[in-house]
């Protein structure tokens, strides 16, 4: 027994040059999503409808107005889901399948509409419109970059004038 192994426990010799991770990273997909240069007209009312469940009307109007003016940025699908604290929807979700069909048939998808979270206050990112598009993009490849319009949470005093 060597001095390194005085307790008698058996150690395996592991050769790092032959080690492989348990899960290899997915390769980039052969099929890639195509994206519209701008969002569809119905995306803003859809975002407003969702936001009306979690914010007052004045705040919703401010966020939607800001989204209309926001530039398009690009974020990885996995980062969007993590920041929003949302689960990945499965392949068999009807809306995810519809977006995957669009991707496979080269129909451009709309950029997603996002309200930035506030890490210090404990608020996650909010996907106001496009959750299914994010999930469909992730189903292709978790590192897919998704175009998004992102705005900050409005300061309540500015929205309500107090």
BAFI-3210 file (N, C-alpha, C; in Angstrom, 3 decimals, decimal comma, padded with zeros to 6 digits):
// residues 162
n [1|2|3|4|5|6|7|8|9|10|11|12|13|14|15|16|17|18|19|20|21|22|23|24|25|26|27|28|29|30|31|32|33|34|35|36|37|38|39|40|41|42|43|44|45|46|47|48|49|50|51|52|53|54|55|56|57|58|59|60|61|62|63|64|65|66|67|68|69|70|71|72|73|74|75|76|77|78|79|80|81|82|83|84|85|86|87|88|89|90|91|92|93|94|95|96|97|98|99|100|101|102|103|104|105|106|107|108|109|110|111|112|113|114|115|116|117|118|119|120|121|122|123|124|125|126|127|128|129|130|131|132|133|134|135|136|137|138|139|140|141|142|143|144|145|146|147|148|149|150|151|152|153|154|155|156|157|158|159|160|161|162]
n.u [000,842|000,548|001,910|000,101|-002,366|-003,253|-005,451|-006,571|-008,656|-009,953|-008,797|-009,633|-007,796|-008,063|-008,088|-007,724|-007,624|-009,293|-011,735|-015,214|-017,921|-021,056|-023,283|-023,258|-022,836|-025,515|-025,443|-025,410|-028,507|-029,589|-031,704|-032,800|-034,439|-036,276|-036,655|-038,903|-038,372|-039,603|-042,134|-045,374|-048,567|-050,564|-049,168|-048,707|-051,329|-051,742|-049,657|-050,398|-052,823|-051,973|-050,258|-052,121|-053,125|-051,305|-050,587|-051,547|-053,803|-052,562|-049,834|-049,563|-050,145|-047,934|-045,771|-046,341|-046,225|-043,498|-042,364|-043,020|-041,250|-038,786|-035,514|-034,521|-033,040|-030,807|-031,052|-030,102|-032,171|-032,272|-031,338|-033,354|-035,545|-034,551|-034,146|-036,746|-037,781|-039,263|-040,672|-039,557|-041,649|-043,100|-042,445|-044,934|-046,776|-049,393|-049,112|-046,328|-045,687|-046,956|-045,359|-042,912|-043,537|-043,823|-041,157|-039,888|-040,973|-040,028|-041,380|-041,351|-040,868|-042,232|-040,389|-039,863|-041,609|-040,580|-040,415|-038,014|-036,663|-036,176|-033,565|-032,653|-034,982|-036,295|-037,915|-038,741|-037,792|-040,282|-042,013|-043,871|-045,083|-044,660|-043,714|-044,137|-042,741|-040,143|-039,809|-040,102|-037,864|-035,856|-036,291|-035,230|-032,499|-030,800|-029,173|-030,044|-030,323|-032,657|-034,582|-035,588|-037,658|-036,949|-037,892|-037,526|-038,907|-041,401|-041,029|-043,084|-043,858|-043,435|-045,305|-047,772|-047,646|-047,072]
n.v [-001,170|002,221|005,337|007,335|006,202|005,286|004,478|002,316|002,477|001,929|003,364|004,514|004,693|007,445|008,555|011,590|012,251|010,525|010,921|011,656|013,950|013,431|014,289|015,377|018,579|019,920|019,933|022,806|023,453|022,049|023,186|026,463|029,062|031,619|035,102|037,835|041,245|043,080|043,202|041,560|043,107|042,234|041,485|043,457|044,054|041,481|041,317|043,440|042,460|040,228|041,560|043,125|041,504|041,534|044,112|047,573|049,578|052,052|051,521|049,340|050,595|052,349|050,526|049,140|051,275|051,901|049,487|049,561|051,461|050,402|049,081|046,159|043,448|040,664|037,513|034,473|031,578|029,829|031,496|033,436|031,913|031,100|033,603|034,488|032,643|030,485|027,365|025,119|024,598|021,566|019,596|018,651|020,597|022,519|025,168|025,470|023,445|024,519|026,787|025,516|024,230|026,453|027,293|025,110|025,343|027,701|030,082|033,314|034,254|036,397|038,874|038,584|040,097|041,786|042,477|043,744|042,157|042,732|042,165|042,878|043,527|041,178|040,496|038,574|038,452|039,310|037,683|039,200|038,757|035,980|033,633|030,948|031,004|031,354|028,917|027,089|027,796|027,090|024,337|023,607|024,256|024,932|027,134|028,947|032,152|034,615|037,172|040,141|042,667|044,750|046,241|048,328|047,890|050,224|053,149|053,575|056,123|057,748|056,768|057,158|059,755|060,605]
n.w [000,000|-000,828|000,448|-000,084|000,132|002,776|004,276|003,088|001,252|-001,970|-004,911|-008,109|-011,092|-013,025|-016,222|-017,610|-020,272|-021,551|-020,500|-020,688|-020,814|-019,084|-020,457|-023,628|-025,181|-027,122|-030,667|-032,885|-034,555|-037,720|-038,963|-038,787|-037,023|-038,657|-038,486|-038,159|-039,141|-037,574|-035,020|-035,152|-035,772|-034,013|-031,762|-029,789|-028,643|-027,567|-025,714|-024,040|-023,061|-021,534|-019,696|-018,369|-016,459|-014,429|-013,849|-013,376|-015,459|-016,348|-016,055|-017,791|-020,257|-020,421|-020,508|-022,930|-024,774|-024,469|-025,358|-028,082|-029,011|-028,449|-029,247|-031,146|-029,524|-028,924|-027,361|-025,722|-025,875|-023,663|-021,614|-021,494|-020,568|-018,077|-016,768|-016,657|-015,011|-015,936|-016,981|-019,520|-022,214|-023,482|-026,520|-027,395|-026,749|-027,973|-029,078|-029,145|-030,945|-033,210|-033,644|-034,094|-036,474|-038,135|-038,092|-039,366|-041,880|-042,774|-042,116|-041,004|-037,582|-035,035|-033,193|-029,624|-026,855|-024,054|-020,540|-018,553|-015,680|-012,126|-010,334|-007,769|-006,433|-006,605|-008,758|-011,522|-015,024|-017,446|-019,904|-022,040|-024,475|-026,527|-025,343|-026,219|-028,621|-027,716|-026,356|-028,502|-029,997|-028,202|-028,162|-030,595|-030,284|-027,376|-027,196|-029,065|-030,456|-029,710|-031,063|-029,405|-027,983|-025,381|-022,355|-019,461|-016,153|-015,417|-013,371|-010,660|-009,725|-011,968|-013,768|-012,528|-011,716|-009,104]
ca.u [000,000|001,369|001,686|-001,043|-003,616|-003,017|-006,687|-006,967|-009,742|-009,494|-008,966|-009,515|-007,004|-008,888|-007,289|-008,517|-007,672|-010,347|-012,971|-016,235|-019,024|-022,242|-024,185|-022,536|-023,665|-026,218|-024,870|-026,371|-029,445|-029,497|-032,796|-032,756|-035,616|-036,166|-037,356|-039,361|-037,589|-040,370|-043,202|-046,675|-049,489|-051,343|-048,316|-048,895|-052,557|-051,550|-048,816|-051,212|-053,797|-051,274|-049,771|-053,258|-053,359|-050,296|-050,295|-052,689|-053,902|-051,575|-048,537|-049,617|-050,024|-046,544|-044,912|-046,608|-045,646|-042,038|-042,028|-043,128|-040,071|-037,548|-034,770|-034,455|-031,813|-030,799|-030,728|-030,230|-033,460|-032,139|-031,207|-034,676|-036,353|-034,002|-034,398|-038,188|-038,124|-040,318|-040,352|-039,594|-042,844|-042,683|-042,724|-046,337|-047,622|-049,983|-048,537|-044,916|-045,704|-047,302|-044,175|-041,912|-043,967|-043,430|-039,707|-039,544|-041,454|-039,386|-042,275|-040,676|-041,514|-042,116|-039,555|-040,634|-041,751|-040,107|-040,216|-036,834|-036,898|-035,387|-032,944|-032,563|-036,326|-036,805|-038,874|-038,145|-038,126|-041,634|-042,229|-045,220|-045,586|-043,649|-043,247|-044,114|-041,655|-038,898|-039,735|-039,857|-036,460|-035,058|-036,439|-034,269|-031,156|-030,953|-028,381|-030,588|-030,533|-034,030|-034,721|-036,558|-037,736|-036,883|-038,042|-037,415|-040,119|-041,518|-041,064|-044,499|-044,078|-043,508|-046,530|-048,957|-047,444|-047,052]
ca.v [000,000|003,429|006,326|008,162|005,487|004,572|003,965|001,099|002,612|001,687|004,492|004,171|005,596|008,095|009,255|012,724|012,348|009,655|011,268|012,341|014,396|012,568|014,806|016,228|019,704|019,727|020,704|023,760|022,754|022,210|024,096|027,619|029,925|032,919|036,076|039,069|042,423|043,779|042,364|041,594|044,086|041,630|041,184|044,451|043,779|040,239|041,670|044,267|041,579|039,489|042,480|043,639|040,579|041,717|045,540|048,470|050,055|053,086|050,855|048,556|051,536|052,835|049,426|048,886|052,403|051,736|048,346|049,978|052,275|049,702|048,399|044,698|042,879|039,207|036,773|033,023|031,053|029,289|032,611|034,047|031,061|031,164|034,924|034,586|031,554|029,698|026,022|024,873|023,863|020,392|019,513|018,369|021,747|022,888|026,415|025,204|022,694|025,447|027,603|024,631|024,041|027,685|027,269|024,099|025,771|029,005|031,214|034,131|034,460|037,757|039,017|038,507|041,352|041,457|043,479|043,345|041,938|043,510|041,161|043,351|043,505|039,814|040,351|037,945|038,965|038,940|037,552|039,722|038,054|035,183|032,488|029,740|031,156|031,095|027,471|026,418|028,063|026,260|022,932|023,407|024,333|025,814|028,347|029,770|033,557|035,037|038,628|040,596|044,066|044,710|047,519|048,257|048,133|051,667|053,608|053,852|057,565|058,342|056,321|057,703|061,186|060,924]
ca.w [000,000|-000,913|001,502|-000,448|000,372|004,028|004,851|002,421|000,282|-003,331|-005,808|-009,516|-011,910|-014,034|-017,215|-018,062|-021,729|-022,061|-019,820|-021,477|-019,958|-019,117|-021,498|-024,561|-025,616|-028,381|-031,781|-033,455|-035,431|-039,167|-039,288|-037,914|-037,087|-039,314|-037,656|-038,782|-038,768|-036,545|-034,473|-035,831|-035,181|-032,915|-030,610|-028,729|-027,872|-026,800|-024,567|-023,136|-022,408|-020,484|-018,669|-017,598|-015,348|-013,383|-013,654|-013,561|-016,841|-016,679|-016,184|-019,027|-021,373|-020,431|-020,971|-024,350|-025,516|-024,450|-026,215|-029,480|-029,338|-028,061|-030,313|-031,029|-028,980|-029,083|-026,150|-025,851|-025,407|-022,304|-020,679|-021,333|-019,689|-016,712|-016,194|-016,412|-014,080|-016,581|-017,431|-020,955|-022,641|-024,253|-027,960|-027,694|-026,497|-029,261|-029,609|-029,452|-032,211|-034,291|-033,930|-034,707|-037,862|-038,835|-038,246|-040,366|-043,197|-043,011|-041,872|-039,984|-036,290|-034,491|-031,991|-028,387|-026,116|-022,704|-019,498|-017,772|-014,260|-011,169|-009,480|-006,391|-005,841|-006,693|-009,853|-012,711|-016,342|-017,870|-021,339|-022,242|-025,652|-027,213|-024,543|-027,049|-029,598|-026,980|-026,112|-029,783|-030,330|-027,300|-028,576|-031,683|-029,706|-026,215|-027,385|-030,145|-030,122|-029,973|-031,058|-028,411|-027,566|-023,922|-021,649|-018,005|-015,376|-015,188|-011,990|-010,385|-009,597|-013,304|-014,413|-011,855|-011,441|-007,669]
c.u [000,889|001,044|000,464|-002,361|-003,486|-004,275|-007,192|-008,125|-009,171|-009,782|-008,792|-008,603|-007,900|-007,959|-008,146|-008,599|-008,743|-011,699|-013,912|-017,347|-020,217|-023,205|-023,376|-023,434|-024,309|-025,523|-025,877|-027,259|-029,153|-030,565|-032,739|-034,019|-035,298|-037,074|-037,758|-038,464|-038,284|-041,508|-044,484|-047,599|-050,237|-050,503|-048,505|-050,194|-052,432|-050,709|-049,615|-052,224|-053,149|-050,862|-050,910|-053,620|-052,418|-049,951|-051,552|-052,673|-052,860|-050,186|-048,480|-049,435|-048,589|-045,616|-045,106|-046,049|-044,128|-041,603|-042,061|-041,893|-038,751|-036,846|-034,803|-033,060|-031,906|-030,300|-030,895|-031,546|-033,352|-032,007|-032,549|-035,547|-035,865|-034,333|-035,878|-038,665|-039,285|-039,789|-040,373|-040,859|-042,419|-043,046|-044,211|-047,293|-048,097|-049,337|-047,058|-044,822|-046,017|-046,095|-043,051|-042,250|-043,591|-041,922|-039,306|-039,956|-040,987|-040,348|-041,635|-041,533|-041,313|-041,122|-040,438|-040,620|-041,534|-040,050|-039,081|-037,211|-036,060|-034,829|-032,915|-033,912|-036,954|-037,850|-038,205|-038,513|-039,535|-041,666|-043,682|-045,876|-044,431|-043,100|-043,146|-043,011|-040,297|-038,731|-039,473|-038,398|-035,538|-035,122|-035,503|-032,855|-031,209|-030,194|-028,869|-030,775|-031,918|-034,060|-035,843|-036,504|-037,844|-037,030|-037,907|-038,792|-040,233|-041,517|-042,483|-044,792|-044,216|-044,807|-047,736|-048,810|-047,444|-045,641]
c.v [001,235|004,364|007,191|007,520|004,641|003,943|002,718|001,242|002,516|002,906|004,002|005,177|006,140|008,852|010,367|012,816|011,440|009,957|011,985|012,779|013,466|012,999|015,728|017,392|019,411|020,509|021,736|023,045|022,986|023,183|025,248|028,444|031,168|033,879|037,290|040,214|043,213|042,858|042,514|042,555|043,512|041,336|042,177|044,268|042,491|040,517|042,478|043,415|040,800|040,422|043,029|042,730|040,838|043,181|046,364|049,043|051,111|052,480|050,042|049,469|052,038|051,757|049,190|050,016|052,285|050,589|048,739|050,750|051,537|049,081|046,889|044,300|041,370|038,537|035,285|032,556|030,536|030,402|033,305|033,227|031,120|032,489|035,116|033,569|030,717|028,331|025,978|024,091|022,712|020,501|019,388|019,491|022,282|024,136|026,260|024,449|023,594|026,322|026,764|024,362|025,274|027,704|026,306|024,503|027,195|030,189|032,048|034,316|035,908|037,771|038,970|039,863|041,079|042,685|042,959|043,176|042,873|042,526|041,604|043,327|042,115|039,597|039,693|038,717|038,504|038,847|037,955|039,096|037,277|033,994|031,223|029,804|030,905|029,591|026,696|026,607|027,203|024,790|022,617|023,304|025,341|027,126|029,237|031,203|033,989|036,564|039,057|042,107|044,034|046,114|047,276|048,404|049,640|051,982|054,088|055,354|058,219|057,974|057,032|059,170|061,546|061,163]
c.w [000,000|000,237|001,215|-000,042|001,629|004,598|004,158|001,448|-001,124|-004,188|-007,229|-010,190|-013,011|-014,969|-017,810|-019,575|-022,337|-021,419|-020,777|-020,546|-020,112|-020,217|-022,389|-024,967|-026,963|-029,484|-032,262|-034,468|-036,906|-039,647|-038,295|-038,096|-037,900|-038,561|-038,479|-038,326|-037,659|-036,102|-035,291|-035,083|-033,978|-031,679|-029,469|-027,966|-027,033|-025,558|-023,548|-022,378|-021,270|-019,345|-017,812|-016,428|-014,168|-013,117|-013,901|-014,985|-017,236|-016,886|-017,470|-020,238|-021,515|-020,978|-022,471|-025,209|-025,584|-025,355|-027,695|-029,938|-029,124|-029,265|-030,101|-030,543|-029,148|-027,804|-026,405|-025,235|-023,974|-021,271|-020,447|-020,389|-018,251|-016,050|-015,874|-015,378|-014,618|-016,985|-018,959|-021,274|-023,551|-025,737|-028,239|-027,275|-027,852|-029,876|-029,939|-030,772|-033,391|-034,653|-034,533|-036,178|-038,694|-039,090|-039,365|-041,781|-043,534|-042,938|-040,756|-038,730|-035,850|-033,342|-030,743|-027,683|-024,635|-021,809|-018,618|-016,304|-013,415|-010,150|-008,019|-005,686|-005,917|-007,772|-011,044|-013,977|-016,692|-019,386|-021,582|-023,462|-026,272|-026,446|-025,393|-028,108|-028,947|-026,770|-027,401|-030,198|-029,480|-027,735|-029,754|-031,136|-028,570|-026,355|-028,514|-029,655|-030,613|-029,985|-030,119|-028,273|-026,051|-023,355|-020,152|-017,369|-015,166|-013,692|-011,715|-010,293|-010,977|-014,002|-013,837|-011,465|-009,981|-007,191]
res [x|x|x|x|x|x|x|x|x|x|x|x|x|x|x|x|x|x|x|x|x|x|x|x|x|x|x|x|x|x|x|x|x|x|x|x|x|x|x|x|x|x|x|x|x|x|x|x|x|x|x|x|x|x|x|x|x|x|x|x|x|x|x|x|x|x|x|x|x|x|x|x|x|x|x|x|x|x|x|x|x|x|x|x|x|x|x|x|x|x|x|x|x|x|x|x|x|x|x|x|x|x|x|x|x|x|x|x|x|x|x|x|x|x|x|x|x|x|x|x|x|x|x|x|x|x|x|x|x|x|x|x|x|x|x|x|x|x|x|x|x|x|x|x|x|x|x|x|x|x|x|x|x|x|x|x|x|x|x|x|x|x]
***
